[in-house]
Amino acid sequence: MLENKVKLFRVKENLTQEQLAEKVSCTRQTINSIEKNRYNPSLELALTLADVLNCNINEIFKLVKVKTEL
Amino acid sequence: MNKQQKRAIYTMILFGLLLIYLVLNFTIVGVDNFINRTNLLITSGCILLTGIGFAYMLYATNKKNAIIDERDDQIQLQATNIGIILTTMFVFILMIGLFIGYEEEGQVPVSWMWFTAYTTSVFSFFSTSSIIVILYRRI
């Protein structure tokens, strides 16, 4: 499972979802879905987000291991 | 709400209503009277109206500067895949039902062919657009 801090970094950069969406060439709804962990962006979009938010991709996105119980 | 979502909702409503009409019409009128000339004219008229409505909807919702991003593409792809499976299941269940229903008679009334043809097409539009609407809420 992937968790992200897109909202944290977006607020830090003083950007609205609309502004961030425009900078990374996607829709505001996609940014909203990413922030709510409902949608995992492609590698390209993830790298673009990291670039626009002036941080490393590993700072924004984190892989969380989920234990499956049988 | 983006262009794809709006189109999916309108398509779902249009083809959902047409599907309900076809099923109700076939149920009420019956197998024998379904291919009656008057009924076929009315039903064909409804299908034509739906087609015109669909075409107008596509024209009215066409925005040149609308952005379609990777999430929209993913939703469209998933919905298409699921829609194909659902339509295949629909046809399979319908055909098996007809086989079981008319096994002893040895032949199926021709009105079932007409019904199958149109409901399959309408169902595929309805199911795909419904799944798009659902996926936009979930993803």
Backbone of each chain as ProteinMPNN parsed JSONL, in Angstrom:
{"seq_chain_A": "MLENKVKLFRVKENLTQEQLAEKVSCTRQTINSIEKNRYNPSLELALTLADVLNCNINEIFKLVKVKTEL", "coords_chain_A": {"N_chain_A": [[0.833, -1.191, 0.0], [0.421, 2.274, -0.72], [1.356, 5.277, 0.779], [1.008, 8.838, 1.067], [2.369, 12.222, 1.248], [1.388, 14.386, -0.029], [-0.431, 16.475, 0.336], [0.619, 17.781, 2.554], [3.108, 18.788, 1.63], [2.146, 20.316, -0.447], [0.67, 22.319, 0.803], [2.721, 23.48, 2.155], [4.094, 24.664, 0.076], [2.338, 26.615, -0.51], [0.192, 26.18, -2.33], [-2.884, 25.693, -4.071], [-5.133, 22.906, -4.671], [-5.971, 23.057, -7.265], [-4.042, 24.715, -8.451], [-1.739, 23.167, -8.161], [-2.486, 20.974, -9.679], [-2.57, 22.094, -12.201], [0.115, 22.684, -12.586], [1.266, 20.149, -12.707], [-0.008, 19.078, -14.818], [-2.522, 17.682, -14.615], [-5.84, 16.787, -13.447], [-7.796, 18.558, -10.961], [-9.327, 16.847, -9.454], [-7.877, 14.486, -9.574], [-5.6, 15.131, -8.08], [-6.842, 15.497, -5.628], [-7.789, 12.883, -5.166], [-5.356, 11.536, -4.969], [-4.263, 12.717, -2.681], [-6.046, 11.782, -0.786], [-5.361, 9.193, -0.684], [-6.653, 7.461, -2.386], [-6.04, 7.016, -4.957], [-3.254, 5.817, -6.746], [-0.576, 7.466, -8.117], [1.006, 7.376, -11.388], [4.446, 6.516, -12.076], [5.648, 8.535, -13.495], [3.97, 10.76, -12.999], [4.248, 10.876, -10.23], [6.972, 11.513, -9.971], [6.959, 13.984, -11.214], [5.333, 15.407, -9.482], [6.976, 15.403, -7.206], [9.047, 16.932, -8.173], [7.802, 19.418, -8.7], [6.96, 20.061, -6.145], [9.301, 20.487, -4.915], [10.913, 18.473, -3.611], [12.207, 15.251, -2.552], [11.227, 12.202, -4.087], [10.918, 10.068, -2.366], [10.343, 11.302, -0.024], [7.776, 12.164, -0.282], [6.191, 9.945, -1.073], [5.464, 6.811, 0.365], [6.038, 3.413, 0.917], [3.916, 1.191, 2.404], [3.857, -1.675, 4.252], [1.39, -4.109, 4.31], [0.085, -6.391, 6.519], [-1.239, -9.509, 5.755], [-3.731, -11.419, 7.11], [-4.361, -14.825, 7.454]], "CA_chain_A": [[0.0, 0.0, 0.0], [1.202, 3.493, -0.841], [0.861, 6.463, 1.495], [1.709, 10.024, 0.57], [2.268, 13.488, 2.0], [1.226, 15.412, -1.074], [-1.127, 17.631, 0.919], [1.561, 18.474, 3.455], [4.071, 19.524, 0.814], [1.401, 21.304, -1.253], [0.366, 23.448, 1.698], [4.023, 24.105, 2.444], [4.412, 25.481, -1.1], [1.227, 27.57, -0.681], [-0.533, 25.899, -3.562], [-4.19, 25.032, -3.971], [-5.154, 21.682, -5.467], [-6.127, 23.491, -8.661], [-2.744, 25.228, -8.909], [-0.824, 22.018, -8.259], [-2.954, 20.172, -10.821], [-2.159, 22.804, -13.411], [1.578, 22.57, -12.711], [1.657, 18.771, -13.063], [-0.829, 18.699, -15.992], [-3.602, 16.725, -14.376], [-7.045, 17.466, -12.959], [-7.871, 18.794, -9.513], [-9.901, 15.623, -8.866], [-6.785, 13.503, -9.44], [-4.8, 15.56, -6.917], [-7.684, 15.205, -4.464], [-7.774, 11.42, -4.968], [-4.005, 11.161, -4.511], [-4.126, 13.172, -1.28], [-6.885, 10.925, 0.069], [-4.841, 7.818, -0.837], [-7.597, 6.623, -3.149], [-5.442, 6.767, -6.266], [-1.787, 5.818, -6.788], [-0.15, 8.052, -9.388], [2.033, 6.669, -12.142], [5.811, 6.928, -11.718], [5.884, 9.831, -14.149], [3.237, 11.786, -12.248], [4.859, 10.944, -8.903], [8.241, 12.246, -10.114], [6.592, 15.363, -11.543], [4.861, 15.997, -8.22], [8.157, 15.635, -6.365], [9.799, 18.033, -8.787], [7.045, 20.66, -8.507], [6.895, 20.35, -4.704], [10.686, 20.71, -4.454], [11.371, 17.491, -2.626], [12.552, 13.939, -3.071], [10.03, 11.358, -4.225], [10.809, 9.222, -1.17], [9.781, 12.109, 1.073], [6.319, 12.293, -0.499], [5.522, 8.645, -1.161], [6.029, 5.788, 1.236], [5.435, 2.097, 0.775], [3.536, 0.639, 3.706], [3.565, -3.116, 4.106], [0.167, -4.507, 5.023], [0.105, -7.833, 6.845], [-2.515, -10.182, 5.465], [-3.941, -12.547, 8.029], [-5.122, -15.932, 6.842]], "C_chain_A": [[0.882, 1.26, 0.0], [0.552, 4.616, -0.037], [1.633, 7.679, 1.003], [1.48, 11.238, 1.456], [2.121, 14.644, 1.016], [0.584, 16.67, -0.493], [-0.19, 18.472, 1.782], [2.514, 19.362, 2.663], [3.383, 20.596, -0.032], [1.11, 22.55, -0.416], [1.638, 24.229, 2.022], [4.442, 25.053, 1.313], [3.342, 26.523, -1.391], [0.479, 27.402, -2.0], [-1.908, 25.309, -3.258], [-4.119, 23.752, -4.814], [-5.207, 22.024, -6.959], [-4.78, 23.93, -9.24], [-1.747, 24.09, -9.105], [-1.19, 21.168, -9.471], [-2.498, 20.788, -12.141], [-0.655, 22.627, -13.659], [2.017, 21.175, -13.154], [0.821, 18.21, -14.221], [-1.788, 17.544, -15.71], [-4.797, 17.491, -13.812], [-7.001, 17.624, -11.438], [-8.396, 17.546, -8.8], [-8.828, 14.552, -8.658], [-5.916, 13.854, -8.234], [-5.56, 15.238, -5.631], [-7.665, 13.708, -4.131], [-6.429, 10.936, -4.459], [-3.847, 11.514, -3.038], [-4.934, 12.308, -0.322], [-6.491, 9.457, -0.029], [-5.821, 6.878, -1.55], [-7.014, 6.244, -4.507], [-3.928, 6.829, -6.159], [-1.338, 6.373, -8.127], [0.865, 7.163, -10.093], [3.396, 7.206, -11.71], [6.104, 8.316, -12.271], [5.222, 10.963, -13.366], [3.84, 11.975, -10.865], [6.166, 11.757, -8.946], [7.979, 13.72, -10.419], [6.113, 16.089, -10.285], [6.042, 16.338, -7.314], [8.946, 16.831, -6.875], [9.109, 19.374, -8.511], [7.019, 21.053, -7.024], [8.28, 20.475, -4.072], [11.127, 19.75, -3.364], [11.69, 16.174, -3.321], [11.294, 13.074, -3.112], [9.817, 10.471, -2.996], [10.245, 9.979, 0.039], [8.255, 12.19, 0.947], [5.625, 10.935, -0.414], [6.249, 7.607, -0.332], [5.274, 4.477, 1.045], [5.159, 1.527, 2.167], [3.161, -0.822, 3.514], [2.345, -3.45, 4.954], [0.213, -6.001, 5.267], [-1.255, -8.417, 6.533], [-2.64, -11.386, 6.372], [-4.805, -13.598, 7.376], [-6.138, -16.499, 7.829]], "O_chain_A": [[1.937, 1.301, 0.632], [-0.646, 4.87, -0.158], [2.78, 7.56, 0.571], [0.563, 11.29, 2.276], [2.664, 15.73, 1.217], [1.003, 17.789, -0.791], [-0.209, 19.702, 1.741], [2.703, 20.535, 2.984], [3.959, 21.651, -0.302], [1.282, 23.68, -0.872], [1.631, 25.454, 2.144], [5.055, 26.094, 1.549], [3.418, 27.234, -2.393], [0.179, 28.378, -2.688], [-2.075, 24.533, -2.318], [-3.17, 23.545, -5.57], [-4.576, 21.371, -7.791], [-4.422, 23.569, -10.362], [-1.007, 24.058, -10.089], [-0.314, 20.7, -10.199], [-2.096, 20.086, -13.069], [-0.217, 22.443, -14.794], [3.002, 21.024, -13.876], [0.923, 17.031, -14.562], [-1.856, 16.569, -16.458], [-4.757, 18.718, -13.716], [-6.272, 16.921, -10.738], [-7.97, 17.226, -7.69], [-8.869, 13.804, -7.681], [-5.541, 12.976, -7.457], [-4.972, 14.759, -4.661], [-7.54, 13.32, -2.969], [-6.36, 10.035, -3.623], [-3.358, 10.708, -2.245], [-4.542, 12.125, 0.83], [-7.194, 8.583, 0.477], [-5.811, 5.665, -1.337], [-7.444, 5.272, -5.127], [-3.374, 7.755, -5.568], [-1.678, 5.815, -9.17], [1.499, 6.308, -9.475], [3.477, 8.242, -11.049], [6.72, 9.153, -11.612], [5.841, 11.994, -13.104], [3.937, 13.1, -10.376], [6.426, 12.58, -8.068], [8.696, 14.597, -9.936], [6.454, 17.25, -10.061], [6.1, 17.421, -6.731], [9.447, 17.639, -6.093], [9.763, 20.346, -8.134], [7.053, 22.238, -6.692], [8.412, 20.557, -2.851], [11.647, 20.161, -2.327], [11.467, 16.014, -4.521], [10.408, 13.207, -2.267], [8.683, 10.162, -2.632], [9.742, 9.379, 0.989], [7.541, 12.272, 1.947], [4.592, 10.8, 0.241], [7.478, 7.533, -0.325], [4.044, 4.443, 1.017], [6.064, 1.402, 2.993], [2.275, -1.161, 2.728], [2.275, -3.125, 6.139], [0.362, -6.786, 4.332], [-2.286, -7.908, 6.973], [-1.772, -12.258, 6.4], [-5.856, -13.294, 6.812], [-6.868, -17.432, 7.496]]}, "seq_chain_B": "MNKQQKRAIYTMILFGLLLIYLVLNFTIVGVDNFINRTNLLITSGCILLTGIGFAYMLYATNKKNAIIDERDDQIQLQATNIGIILTTMFVFILMIGLFIGYEEEGQVPVSWMWFTAYTTSVFSFFSTSSIIVILYRRI", "coords_chain_B": {"N_chain_B": [[-16.918, 18.104, -11.445], [-15.863, 16.251, -14.161], [-15.586, 16.094, -17.818], [-15.753, 13.409, -18.693], [-17.021, 12.135, -16.584], [-19.494, 13.443, -16.51], [-20.508, 12.71, -19.017], [-20.666, 9.957, -18.62], [-22.643, 9.756, -16.659], [-24.917, 10.853, -17.967], [-25.107, 9.023, -20.088], [-25.562, 6.653, -18.698], [-28.076, 7.194, -17.574], [-29.684, 7.649, -19.893], [-29.426, 5.21, -21.399], [-30.105, 3.424, -19.444], [-32.803, 3.997, -18.981], [-33.785, 3.303, -21.485], [-33.208, 0.576, -21.489], [-34.833, -0.323, -19.402], [-37.322, 0.304, -20.528], [-37.311, -1.44, -22.787], [-37.25, -3.982, -21.571], [-39.576, -3.935, -19.988], [-41.511, -3.487, -21.96], [-41.253, -5.801, -23.531], [-41.977, -7.684, -21.649], [-44.619, -6.959, -20.989], [-45.988, -6.76, -23.473], [-45.43, -9.246, -24.587], [-44.058, -12.306, -25.973], [-45.147, -13.166, -28.423], [-46.488, -10.936, -29.515], [-44.561, -9.027, -29.712], [-43.098, -8.569, -32.074], [-44.931, -7.374, -33.588], [-46.042, -4.986, -35.954], [-46.699, -2.312, -35.198], [-45.764, -2.144, -32.555], [-43.046, -2.617, -32.966], [-42.381, -0.372, -34.483], [-42.803, 1.705, -32.648], [-40.965, 0.978, -30.654], [-38.575, 1.034, -32.098], [-38.561, 3.73, -32.679], [-38.156, 4.781, -30.109], [-35.594, 3.835, -29.622], [-34.216, 5.163, -31.606], [-34.61, 7.803, -30.777], [-33.185, 7.765, -28.378], [-30.645, 7.345, -29.378], [-30.28, 9.744, -30.789], [-30.436, 11.524, -28.68], [-28.166, 10.715, -27.261], [-26.129, 11.329, -29.093], [-26.445, 14.112, -29.212], [-25.839, 14.732, -26.577], [-23.126, 14.056, -26.489], [-22.131, 16.009, -28.187], [-22.904, 18.353, -26.824], [-21.457, 18.162, -24.453], [-18.898, 18.402, -25.203], [-15.879, 19.724, -24.676], [-13.278, 21.681, -25.703], [-10.955, 22.376, -24.296], [-10.802, 20.638, -22.202], [-9.268, 18.644, -19.712], [-7.92, 15.437, -19.896], [-6.693, 13.124, -17.844], [-4.26, 10.711, -16.51], [-5.622, 9.296, -14.572], [-8.275, 9.42, -15.426], [-7.991, 7.967, -17.785], [-7.304, 5.473, -16.721], [-9.601, 4.801, -15.299], [-11.447, 4.672, -17.384], [-10.394, 2.524, -18.823], [-10.552, 0.384, -16.944], [-13.325, 0.328, -16.545], [-14.236, -0.332, -19.102], [-13.15, -2.905, -19.404], [-14.462, -4.314, -17.329], [-17.068, -3.883, -18.135], [-17.179, -5.318, -20.544], [-16.947, -7.929, -19.603], [-19.257, -8.109, -18.009], [-21.247, -7.754, -19.973], [-20.812, -9.989, -21.554], [-21.474, -11.962, -19.71], [-24.169, -11.341, -19.379], [-25.242, -11.922, -21.931], [-24.652, -14.638, -22.013], [-26.134, -15.708, -19.839], [-28.701, -15.036, -20.67], [-28.924, -16.496, -23.073], [-28.596, -19.138, -22.165], [-30.794, -19.272, -20.531], [-32.838, -19.061, -22.434], [-32.361, -21.394, -23.84], [-32.904, -23.36, -21.91], [-35.556, -22.704, -21.439], [-36.81, -23.167, -23.906], [-36.149, -25.688, -24.68], [-37.597, -28.066, -24.956], [-39.441, -27.394, -26.919], [-37.826, -26.937, -29.089], [-37.344, -24.824, -30.757], [-36.758, -21.269, -30.894], [-38.733, -18.388, -30.42], [-38.727, -15.761, -32.852], [-38.822, -13.155, -31.955], [-37.341, -13.082, -29.635], [-34.763, -12.971, -30.576], [-34.568, -10.446, -31.65], [-34.981, -8.975, -29.33], [-32.764, -9.812, -27.81], [-30.64, -8.845, -29.353], [-30.916, -5.997, -29.273], [-31.069, -5.434, -26.478], [-28.594, -6.354, -25.605], [-26.74, -4.557, -26.776], [-27.643, -2.136, -25.646], [-27.372, -2.739, -22.937], [-24.599, -3.007, -22.719], [-23.677, -0.371, -23.096], [-24.972, 0.825, -20.915], [-23.94, -0.617, -18.681], [-21.148, -0.164, -18.798], [-21.017, 2.657, -18.564], [-22.193, 2.977, -16.057], [-20.349, 1.728, -14.412], [-18.194, 3.431, -14.756], [-19.168, 5.715, -13.472], [-19.356, 4.735, -10.849], [-16.664, 4.096, -10.334], [-15.469, 6.612, -10.428], [-16.306, 7.648, -8.063], [-15.05, 6.024, -6.28], [-12.286, 5.962, -6.814]], "CA_chain_B": [[-17.252, 16.957, -12.287], [-15.239, 16.463, -15.462], [-16.337, 15.739, -19.023], [-15.978, 11.957, -18.734], [-17.996, 11.808, -15.552], [-20.806, 13.949, -16.967], [-20.947, 11.852, -20.124], [-21.011, 8.644, -18.071], [-23.93, 9.883, -15.962], [-25.975, 11.006, -18.978], [-25.214, 7.754, -20.819], [-26.177, 5.705, -17.771], [-29.51, 7.519, -17.466], [-30.32, 7.429, -21.204], [-29.505, 3.792, -21.762], [-30.826, 2.752, -18.365], [-34.237, 4.176, -19.269], [-34.108, 2.508, -22.667], [-33.175, -0.835, -21.086], [-36.066, -0.557, -18.626], [-38.424, 0.311, -21.494], [-37.261, -2.666, -23.603], [-37.608, -5.138, -20.725], [-41.0, -3.807, -19.626], [-42.283, -3.645, -23.194], [-41.223, -7.22, -23.892], [-42.729, -8.417, -20.615], [-46.05, -6.626, -21.054], [-46.537, -7.089, -24.794], [-45.328, -10.698, -24.751], [-43.187, -12.816, -27.037], [-45.856, -13.278, -29.707], [-46.88, -9.624, -30.054], [-43.448, -8.082, -29.7], [-42.702, -8.203, -33.442], [-46.084, -6.704, -34.193], [-45.508, -3.826, -36.668], [-46.879, -1.08, -34.411], [-44.854, -2.189, -31.418], [-41.679, -2.469, -33.475], [-42.208, 1.032, -34.889], [-42.679, 2.514, -31.412], [-39.699, 0.619, -30.003], [-37.505, 1.57, -32.947], [-38.591, 5.171, -32.457], [-37.518, 5.032, -28.8], [-34.162, 3.586, -29.776], [-33.701, 6.272, -32.414], [-34.593, 8.993, -29.903], [-32.065, 7.589, -27.447], [-29.434, 7.565, -30.164], [-30.185, 11.193, -31.057], [-30.118, 12.125, -27.383], [-26.772, 10.373, -26.969], [-25.289, 12.124, -29.991], [-26.535, 15.506, -28.761], [-25.12, 14.81, -25.308], [-21.694, 14.061, -26.823], [-21.848, 17.325, -28.767], [-23.087, 19.391, -25.806], [-20.454, 18.044, -23.39], [-17.569, 18.432, -25.81], [-15.128, 20.952, -24.388], [-11.968, 21.52, -26.344], [-9.827, 22.519, -23.369], [-10.954, 19.728, -21.057], [-8.077, 17.805, -19.485], [-8.13, 14.029, -19.566], [-5.38, 12.699, -17.339], [-4.02, 9.269, -16.387], [-6.69, 8.708, -13.734], [-9.429, 9.275, -16.328], [-7.679, 6.848, -18.688], [-7.351, 4.227, -15.952], [-11.01, 4.523, -15.005], [-12.069, 4.272, -18.661], [-9.89, 1.181, -19.137], [-11.152, -0.567, -15.996], [-14.769, 0.255, -16.809], [-14.405, -1.058, -20.367], [-12.866, -4.319, -19.137], [-15.552, -4.867, -16.521], [-18.269, -3.825, -18.98], [-17.113, -6.444, -21.492], [-17.231, -9.154, -18.833], [-20.681, -8.083, -17.629], [-22.062, -7.942, -21.182], [-20.654, -11.404, -21.914], [-22.289, -12.726, -18.753], [-25.569, -11.036, -19.704], [-25.603, -12.705, -23.12], [-24.572, -16.051, -21.645], [-27.284, -16.045, -18.992], [-29.901, -14.932, -21.511], [-28.944, -17.615, -24.02], [-28.827, -20.376, -21.405], [-32.197, -19.195, -20.107], [-33.647, -19.384, -23.621], [-32.156, -22.808, -24.135], [-33.653, -24.126, -20.912], [-36.978, -22.419, -21.608], [-37.371, -23.662, -25.162], [-35.474, -26.947, -25.022], [-38.568, -29.074, -25.4], [-40.056, -26.95, -28.185], [-36.844, -27.115, -30.149], [-37.095, -23.577, -31.484], [-36.941, -20.049, -30.102], [-39.434, -17.352, -31.196], [-37.813, -14.782, -33.468], [-38.814, -11.897, -31.189], [-36.237, -13.164, -28.675], [-33.534, -12.571, -31.28], [-34.626, -8.987, -31.715], [-34.809, -8.517, -27.946], [-31.374, -10.076, -27.413], [-29.751, -7.941, -30.087], [-30.998, -4.628, -28.776], [-30.742, -5.321, -25.052], [-27.151, -6.545, -25.446], [-26.093, -3.276, -27.087], [-28.038, -1.144, -24.643], [-26.781, -3.146, -21.66], [-23.146, -2.73, -22.726], [-23.534, 1.077, -22.842], [-25.431, 1.108, -19.557], [-23.038, -1.193, -17.682], [-19.853, 0.544, -18.832], [-21.165, 4.013, -18.022], [-22.469, 2.844, -14.613], [-19.081, 1.404, -13.748], [-17.408, 4.669, -14.763], [-19.723, 6.56, -12.405], [-18.956, 4.122, -9.567], [-15.2, 4.213, -10.165], [-15.121, 8.016, -10.141], [-16.565, 7.883, -6.63], [-14.16, 5.191, -5.46], [-10.851, 6.196, -7.056]], "C_chain_B": [[-16.672, 17.178, -13.682], [-16.096, 15.904, -16.597], [-16.709, 14.253, -19.043], [-17.075, 11.545, -17.752], [-19.394, 12.23, -15.973], [-21.359, 13.043, -18.047], [-21.397, 10.498, -19.611], [-22.386, 8.691, -17.388], [-25.078, 9.995, -16.967], [-26.202, 9.702, -19.743], [-25.925, 6.716, -19.967], [-27.681, 5.936, -17.687], [-30.238, 7.193, -18.768], [-30.518, 5.943, -21.493], [-30.157, 2.948, -20.673], [-32.327, 2.817, -18.599], [-34.651, 3.327, -20.463], [-34.149, 1.018, -22.33], [-34.445, -1.209, -20.309], [-37.272, -0.622, -19.568], [-38.466, -1.004, -22.288], [-37.734, -3.879, -22.797], [-39.103, -5.108, -20.385], [-41.898, -4.063, -20.836], [-42.381, -5.12, -23.572], [-42.06, -8.045, -22.913], [-44.234, -8.2, -20.775], [-46.67, -7.083, -22.38], [-46.487, -8.603, -25.059], [-44.521, -11.085, -25.976], [-43.883, -12.783, -28.395], [-46.159, -11.93, -30.342], [-45.737, -8.643, -30.173], [-43.075, -7.627, -31.107], [-43.886, -7.714, -34.27], [-45.578, -5.366, -34.759], [-45.564, -2.538, -35.841], [-45.874, -1.034, -33.261], [-43.401, -1.996, -31.859], [-41.397, -1.028, -33.886], [-41.974, 1.913, -33.667], [-41.329, 2.252, -30.752], [-38.516, 1.166, -30.793], [-37.413, 3.087, -32.806], [-37.903, 5.555, -31.16], [-36.01, 4.86, -28.903], [-33.519, 4.719, -30.568], [-33.586, 7.55, -31.587], [-33.424, 8.933, -28.929], [-30.746, 7.855, -28.161], [-29.203, 9.043, -30.451], [-29.804, 11.932, -29.773], [-28.664, 11.904, -27.001], [-25.819, 11.22, -27.812], [-25.28, 13.594, -29.569], [-25.751, 15.711, -27.474], [-23.615, 14.871, -25.563], [-21.272, 15.429, -27.36], [-21.874, 18.4, -27.68], [-21.991, 19.342, -24.729], [-19.031, 18.101, -23.933], [-16.892, 19.77, -25.537], [-13.714, 20.758, -24.896], [-10.82, 21.556, -25.348], [-9.96, 21.635, -22.125], [-9.727, 18.824, -20.938], [-8.524, 16.37, -19.196], [-6.773, 13.494, -19.133], [-5.324, 11.184, -17.149], [-5.094, 8.578, -15.544], [-7.942, 8.474, -14.582], [-9.216, 8.081, -17.259], [-7.795, 5.512, -17.956], [-8.792, 3.82, -15.659], [-11.721, 4.024, -16.262], [-11.679, 2.832, -19.0], [-10.533, 0.12, -18.242], [-12.627, -0.771, -16.282], [-15.044, -0.538, -18.092], [-14.201, -2.554, -20.148], [-14.009, -4.981, -18.371], [-16.841, -4.914, -17.331], [-18.325, -4.978, -19.972], [-17.487, -7.745, -20.784], [-18.717, -9.225, -18.482], [-21.583, -8.341, -18.834], [-21.998, -9.401, -21.639], [-21.514, -12.279, -21.0], [-23.77, -12.555, -19.038], [-26.041, -11.903, -20.873], [-25.635, -14.195, -22.774], [-25.803, -16.477, -20.851], [-28.579, -16.026, -19.806], [-30.022, -16.133, -22.445], [-29.227, -18.946, -23.319], [-30.282, -20.433, -20.934], [-33.134, -19.561, -21.247], [-33.55, -20.864, -23.962], [-32.99, -23.669, -23.187], [-35.158, -23.95, -21.124], [-37.589, -23.056, -22.837], [-36.772, -24.994, -25.614], [-36.446, -27.976, -25.595], [-39.191, -28.683, -26.735], [-39.115, -27.121, -29.361], [-36.59, -25.877, -30.988], [-37.451, -22.375, -30.612], [-37.674, -19.011, -30.955], [-38.491, -16.243, -31.656], [-37.758, -13.463, -32.691], [-37.713, -11.897, -30.121], [-34.922, -12.716, -29.31], [-33.441, -11.05, -31.311], [-34.34, -8.401, -30.337], [-33.355, -8.662, -27.505], [-30.423, -9.073, -28.068], [-29.745, -6.539, -29.476], [-30.625, -4.513, -27.304], [-29.249, -5.518, -24.808], [-26.405, -5.232, -25.689], [-26.387, -2.238, -26.013], [-27.39, -1.464, -23.299], [-25.29, -2.819, -21.616], [-22.885, -1.241, -22.471], [-23.87, 1.395, -21.382], [-24.426, 0.614, -18.511], [-21.702, -0.452, -17.635], [-19.975, 1.926, -18.208], [-21.443, 3.972, -16.513], [-21.184, 2.581, -13.844], [-18.179, 2.632, -13.714], [-17.873, 5.575, -13.63], [-19.284, 6.034, -11.036], [-17.466, 4.326, -9.314], [-14.781, 5.642, -9.865], [-15.381, 8.358, -8.683], [-15.557, 7.149, -5.757], [-12.693, 5.56, -5.602], [-10.554, 7.694, -6.962]], "O_chain_B": [[-16.964, 18.192, -14.317], [-17.163, 15.33, -16.379], [-17.839, 13.891, -19.369], [-17.934, 10.718, -18.06], [-20.357, 11.479, -15.817], [-22.525, 12.652, -18.009], [-22.385, 9.943, -20.093], [-23.187, 7.767, -17.529], [-26.093, 9.311, -16.832], [-27.341, 9.32, -20.013], [-26.789, 5.987, -20.454], [-28.465, 4.988, -17.723], [-31.281, 6.54, -18.755], [-31.623, 5.488, -21.789], [-30.699, 1.879, -20.953], [-33.036, 1.824, -18.439], [-35.718, 2.713, -20.465], [-35.011, 0.287, -22.818], [-35.043, -2.262, -20.531], [-38.134, -1.489, -19.428], [-39.529, -1.606, -22.443], [-38.517, -4.695, -23.283], [-39.797, -6.119, -20.483], [-42.907, -4.762, -20.744], [-43.46, -5.62, -23.892], [-42.757, -8.98, -23.306], [-45.019, -9.146, -20.704], [-47.731, -7.706, -22.404], [-47.392, -9.162, -25.678], [-44.331, -10.287, -26.894], [-43.275, -12.414, -29.4], [-46.098, -11.788, -31.564], [-45.919, -7.537, -30.683], [-42.772, -6.454, -31.324], [-43.827, -7.657, -35.498], [-44.776, -4.688, -34.116], [-44.599, -1.775, -35.792], [-45.221, -0.016, -33.029], [-42.629, -1.297, -31.201], [-40.297, -0.522, -33.663], [-41.074, 2.753, -33.649], [-40.635, 3.183, -30.343], [-37.568, 1.698, -30.216], [-36.321, 3.656, -32.812], [-37.156, 6.532, -31.109], [-35.245, 5.643, -28.34], [-32.422, 5.175, -30.245], [-32.599, 8.281, -31.68], [-32.756, 9.939, -28.687], [-29.85, 8.502, -27.62], [-28.077, 9.534, -30.367], [-28.97, 12.837, -29.779], [-28.009, 12.805, -26.477], [-24.834, 11.757, -27.307], [-24.232, 14.241, -29.57], [-25.083, 16.73, -27.297], [-22.908, 15.65, -24.925], [-20.2, 15.938, -27.032], [-20.987, 19.251, -27.616], [-21.641, 20.375, -24.159], [-18.072, 17.871, -23.197], [-17.273, 20.804, -26.086], [-13.043, 19.784, -24.554], [-9.824, 20.854, -25.522], [-9.296, 21.873, -21.116], [-9.217, 18.309, -21.934], [-9.395, 16.132, -18.359], [-5.833, 13.417, -19.924], [-6.227, 10.464, -17.574], [-5.429, 7.417, -15.779], [-8.59, 7.434, -14.458], [-10.129, 7.29, -17.494], [-8.318, 4.541, -18.501], [-9.154, 2.648, -15.759], [-12.499, 3.071, -16.209], [-12.517, 2.027, -19.409], [-10.998, -0.912, -18.725], [-13.124, -1.897, -16.264], [-15.988, -1.326, -18.145], [-14.978, -3.372, -20.641], [-14.461, -6.07, -18.725], [-17.612, -5.867, -17.228], [-19.389, -5.549, -20.212], [-18.249, -8.555, -21.31], [-19.353, -10.267, -18.639], [-22.572, -9.065, -18.726], [-23.004, -9.974, -22.058], [-22.186, -13.207, -21.452], [-24.539, -13.511, -18.95], [-27.098, -12.532, -20.811], [-26.538, -14.92, -23.194], [-26.434, -17.487, -21.162], [-29.439, -16.892, -19.647], [-31.099, -16.713, -22.586], [-29.996, -19.771, -23.813], [-30.913, -21.49, -20.937], [-34.109, -20.285, -21.049], [-34.54, -21.499, -24.326], [-33.689, -24.588, -23.615], [-35.931, -24.901, -21.009], [-38.757, -23.445, -22.821], [-36.878, -25.374, -26.78], [-36.156, -28.657, -26.579], [-39.439, -29.539, -27.583], [-39.539, -27.411, -30.48], [-35.707, -25.882, -31.845], [-38.308, -22.444, -29.731], [-37.282, -18.772, -32.097], [-37.577, -15.844, -30.934], [-36.765, -12.739, -32.762], [-37.211, -10.837, -29.746], [-34.068, -12.142, -28.634], [-32.396, -10.458, -31.04], [-33.561, -7.458, -30.195], [-32.784, -7.751, -26.904], [-29.527, -8.528, -27.423], [-28.686, -5.976, -29.199], [-29.927, -3.573, -26.923], [-28.693, -4.909, -23.894], [-25.544, -4.845, -24.9], [-25.486, -1.549, -25.535], [-26.915, -0.565, -22.604], [-24.78, -2.399, -20.578], [-21.977, -0.891, -21.718], [-23.149, 2.132, -20.709], [-24.1, 1.337, -17.569], [-21.191, -0.151, -16.556], [-19.128, 2.324, -17.408], [-20.977, 4.84, -15.775], [-20.96, 3.137, -12.769], [-17.471, 2.845, -12.73], [-17.051, 6.139, -12.908], [-18.886, 6.811, -10.168], [-17.059, 4.687, -8.21], [-13.827, 5.859, -9.117], [-14.747, 9.257, -8.13], [-15.246, 7.58, -4.647], [-11.935, 5.485, -4.636], [-9.408, 8.108, -7.132]]}, "name": "protein", "num_of_chains": 2, "seq": "MLENKVKLFRVKENLTQEQLAEKVSCTRQTINSIEKNRYNPSLELALTLADVLNCNINEIFKLVKVKTELMNKQQKRAIYTMILFGLLLIYLVLNFTIVGVDNFINRTNLLITSGCILLTGIGFAYMLYATNKKNAIIDERDDQIQLQATNIGIILTTMFVFILMIGLFIGYEEEGQVPVSWMWFTAYTTSVFSFFSTSSIIVILYRRI"}
